[in-house]
C-alpha cells in the first residue's frame, strides 16, 4: 500500500520575491526554487523538514496562457489567480511512495485523475529537478483537488540532499512545522469525506468541523464561503511569532 503524506502547500502570489521578503521579515526563510519552463511559472520555496511552502507566480504570461486546466489544474489555478491579482493558498501536494498504485486506486474509484507525467525545473544553481506527478481535473463544488507527487529516491536521501544544498535551514522564527491546513467550505462534511477517500483515510467530526489525520498532521474542514484552504497552523514558533497570525493578502499563517 502506498504511503501518503503532506508534501507541500502551493500558494499563489503576484511576485515570489516580494512574498519571500514579507515572510523573511517575520523570520521564515524562503529561497528561489526555479522555473517551470513548460508552464511559464516560477517559485520560491520555504522548507520545514521535507514539508514546504511553494510560492508560485508567472514569469512568462504568453506561455502561462498556453495549457488547459485538465493538464495541470493547480498550476492553471495559480495562473488564473495571477491574472485576477489574487493571492491565496491554492491547494496541497500529497507525496506518495508509489504513484502508480495511488493513480490506479483513484482511477478505479472514478476520480478524474490525469495521466502521470514527469515534471521538471532548473533550480537556481542550474540543477535539473525531476519528479512524477498527476493532477485531478474538476473541483469538489468549486474546491480544488489536491495533486499527487513522487520524488526520486528515499525521503531520507532527499532530506539530506536538501540540507546539503542549503534549502532545509533553521528559521529565525523557530523550529517550525506545518501541522494543520484549515479549509473553509460550504459543506464541510462532503468535502472532508471526498478528501478522506482521496487520501485513503476517513474524516472524523469534532464539534462543528471535520478532520482528516494524515500521518502526524491534520486537514480541518470548517463552514465558510471561501471554498479554499484559508490558513496553515504551525508548531514550534519562537517568541517572535508564538500565538500570532500573520497575513499576506488572503494568506494566513498561524503559530500555535
Residue pairs with C-beta under 8 A, 6 or more apart in sequence:
1 101
1 200
2 96
2 97
2 98
2 99
2 101
2 102
2 105
2 200
3 96
3 97
3 98
4 94
4 95
4 96
4 97
4 102
4 199
4 200
4 214
4 215
5 51
5 94
5 95
5 214
5 215
5 217
6 51
6 92
6 94
6 95
6 178
6 181
6 214
6 215
6 217
7 50
7 51
7 52
7 92
7 93
7 94
7 95
7 149
8 45
8 51
8 52
8 53
8 54
8 92
8 93
9 52
9 53
9 54
9 89
9 90
9 91
9 92
9 93
9 178
9 181
9 229
9 232
10 54
10 56
10 74
10 78
10 89
10 90
10 91
10 92
10 93
11 19
11 53
11 54
11 55
11 56
11 87
11 88
11 89
11 90
11 251
12 56
12 57
12 77
12 78
12 81
12 82
12 86
12 87
12 88
12 89
12 90
13 19
13 55
13 56
13 57
13 87
13 248
13 251
14 57
14 82
14 85
14 87
15 57
16 32
16 42
16 43
16 44
16 55
16 56
16 57
17 32
17 44
19 30
19 44
19 55
19 57
19 87
19 248
20 30
20 31
20 32
20 44
20 46
20 55
22 248
23 30
23 46
23 246
23 248
23 253
24 30
26 173
26 240
26 241
26 246
27 171
27 172
27 173
27 174
27 238
27 240
27 241
28 46
28 171
28 173
28 176
28 253
29 46
29 169
29 171
29 172
30 44
30 45
30 46
30 53
30 55
31 44
31 45
31 46
31 124
31 166
31 167
32 42
32 43
32 44
32 45
32 124
33 42
33 43
33 44
33 45
33 54
33 121
33 123
33 124
34 42
34 43
34 121
34 122
34 123
34 124
34 129
35 41
35 42
35 43
35 59
35 121
35 122
36 42
36 43
36 75
36 119
36 120
36 121
37 63
37 121
37 122
38 63
38 67
38 120
39 63
39 64
39 67
39 72
39 75
39 79
40 58
40 59
40 60
40 61
40 62
40 63
40 64
40 65
40 66
40 79
41 56
41 57
41 58
41 59
41 64
41 75
41 78
41 79
42 56
42 57
42 58
42 59
43 54
43 55
43 56
43 57
43 121
44 54
44 55
45 52
45 53
45 54
45 55
45 167
46 52
46 53
46 55
47 162
47 167
47 168
47 169
48 171
48 176
48 177
48 178
48 234
49 159
49 168
49 177
50 95
50 155
50 158
50 159
50 162
50 168
51 177
51 178
51 217
53 178
53 232
54 93
56 75
56 78
56 90
57 78
57 82
58 64
58 78
58 79
58 82
64 79
64 82
65 79
67 75
67 76
68 76
69 76
69 77
69 137
70 114
70 135
70 137
71 114
71 135
72 135
73 114
73 135
73 136
73 137
73 138
73 144
73 145
73 147
74 90
74 91
74 93
74 135
74 144
74 147
77 90
77 91
77 144
78 90
81 87
81 88
81 90
86 249
86 250
87 248
87 249
87 250
87 251
88 228
88 230
88 249
88 250
88 251
89 181
89 228
89 229
89 230
89 231
89 232
89 250
89 251
90 144
90 228
90 229
91 144
91 145
91 146
91 147
91 229
92 146
92 181
92 219
92 229
93 146
93 147
93 148
93 149
94 146
94 147
94 148
94 149
94 198
94 199
95 148
95 149
95 150
95 151
96 102
96 148
96 149
96 150
97 150
98 150
99 116
99 132
99 133
99 134
99 148
99 149
99 150
100 116
102 148
103 113
103 116
103 134
103 148
105 200
106 113
106 136
106 198
107 113
109 197
111 136
111 198
112 136
112 137
112 138
113 134
113 135
113 136
113 148
114 134
114 135
114 136
114 137
115 134
116 132
116 133
116 134
117 132
117 133
117 134
118 130
118 131
118 132
118 133
119 130
119 131
119 132
119 133
119 149
120 128
120 129
120 130
120 131
121 128
121 129
122 128
122 129
123 129
123 165
125 165
130 152
131 149
131 150
131 151
131 152
132 149
132 150
133 147
133 148
133 149
133 150
134 147
134 148
135 145
135 147
136 145
136 146
136 147
136 198
138 145
139 145
140 190
140 191
140 194
140 195
141 185
141 186
141 187
141 190
141 191
141 227
142 227
143 183
143 185
143 191
143 227
143 228
144 228
145 198
146 195
146 198
146 199
151 158
152 158
153 161
159 168
162 168
172 238
172 240
173 237
173 238
173 240
173 241
173 255
174 236
174 237
174 238
174 240
174 241
174 242
174 255
175 236
176 234
176 235
176 236
176 237
176 255
177 234
177 235
177 236
178 217
178 232
178 233
178 234
179 216
179 217
179 218
179 233
179 234
179 235
179 256
180 217
180 218
180 219
180 220
180 232
180 233
181 217
181 218
181 219
181 220
181 229
181 231
181 232
181 233
182 220
182 222
182 229
182 230
182 231
182 232
182 233
183 191
183 219
183 220
183 221
183 222
183 224
183 228
183 229
183 230
184 222
184 223
184 224
184 225
184 226
184 227
184 228
184 230
185 191
185 221
185 222
185 223
185 224
185 226
185 227
186 223
186 224
186 225
186 227
188 209
188 210
188 221
188 222
188 223
189 203
189 205
189 210
189 221
191 210
191 221
192 203
192 210
192 211
192 212
192 219
192 221
193 203
193 210
195 203
195 212
195 219
195 221
196 202
196 203
196 212
199 212
199 214
199 219
201 212
201 213
201 214
202 212
203 210
203 211
203 212
203 221
204 210
204 211
204 212
204 213
205 211
208 222
208 223
209 220
209 221
209 222
210 220
210 221
211 218
211 219
211 220
211 221
212 218
212 219
212 221
224 230
226 250
230 250
230 252
231 245
231 252
231 253
231 254
232 252
232 253
232 254
233 254
233 255
233 256
234 253
234 254
234 255
234 256
235 256
237 244
237 255
237 256
241 255
242 255
242 256
243 255
243 256
244 254
244 255
245 252
245 253
245 254
245 255
246 252
246 253
246 255
247 253
